[in-house]
């Protein structure tokens, strides 16, 4: 009897494993106890660095869409995935954003003066390595 029970258990284990789905790493949300995919964790900082390099440090403007969206696609997350859609929305928001809107964290209702905007841009740029580092990152190619 025990052998039959053990046999039934051993036969059902591969079936359960075959039905298990690997984690979908093209999402931005994470379920409890799910492994965290770190490939896209710094992409929001990279967007801010890109915009600061152009609007505060004077780097030559470059389109963000091809650069960032192609990187995500090379990682296996094409159009229609959660990370791709979120990144498209973030790029659209950043493309039209002024330095003041970035300093306000996207909230146009906040009243920030121009000196405060410049202070934010200066402090943020310094935290991110300074204008030279931002320009170098801006001009560098994203690696896979």
Secondary structure in CASP SS format (residue, H / E / C, confidence):
PFRMAT SS
TARGET T0000
AUTHOR 0000-0000-0000
METHOD secondary structure of the structure
MODEL  1
X C 1.00
X H 1.00
X H 1.00
X H 1.00
X H 1.00
X H 1.00
X H 1.00
X H 1.00
X H 1.00
X H 1.00
X H 1.00
X H 1.00
X H 1.00
X H 1.00
X H 1.00
X H 1.00
X H 1.00
X H 1.00
X H 1.00
X C 1.00
X C 1.00
X C 1.00
X C 1.00
X C 1.00
X C 1.00
X C 1.00
X C 1.00
X C 1.00
X C 1.00
X C 1.00
X C 1.00
X C 1.00
X C 1.00
X C 1.00
X C 1.00
X C 1.00
X C 1.00
X C 1.00
X C 1.00
X C 1.00
X C 1.00
X C 1.00
X H 1.00
X H 1.00
X H 1.00
X H 1.00
X H 1.00
X H 1.00
X H 1.00
X H 1.00
X H 1.00
X H 1.00
X H 1.00
X H 1.00
X H 1.00
X C 1.00
X C 1.00
X C 1.00
X C 1.00
X C 1.00
X C 1.00
X C 1.00
X C 1.00
X H 1.00
X H 1.00
X H 1.00
X H 1.00
X H 1.00
X H 1.00
X H 1.00
X H 1.00
X H 1.00
X H 1.00
X H 1.00
X C 1.00
X C 1.00
X C 1.00
X C 1.00
X C 1.00
X C 1.00
X C 1.00
X H 1.00
X H 1.00
X H 1.00
X H 1.00
X H 1.00
X H 1.00
X H 1.00
X H 1.00
X H 1.00
X H 1.00
X H 1.00
X H 1.00
X H 1.00
X H 1.00
X C 1.00
X C 1.00
X C 1.00
X H 1.00
X H 1.00
X H 1.00
X H 1.00
X H 1.00
X C 1.00
X C 1.00
X C 1.00
X C 1.00
X C 1.00
X C 1.00
X C 1.00
X C 1.00
X C 1.00
X C 1.00
X H 1.00
X H 1.00
X H 1.00
X H 1.00
X H 1.00
X H 1.00
X H 1.00
X H 1.00
X H 1.00
X H 1.00
X H 1.00
X H 1.00
X H 1.00
X H 1.00
X C 1.00
X C 1.00
X C 1.00
X H 1.00
X H 1.00
X H 1.00
X H 1.00
X H 1.00
X H 1.00
X H 1.00
X H 1.00
X H 1.00
X C 1.00
X C 1.00
X C 1.00
X C 1.00
X C 1.00
END
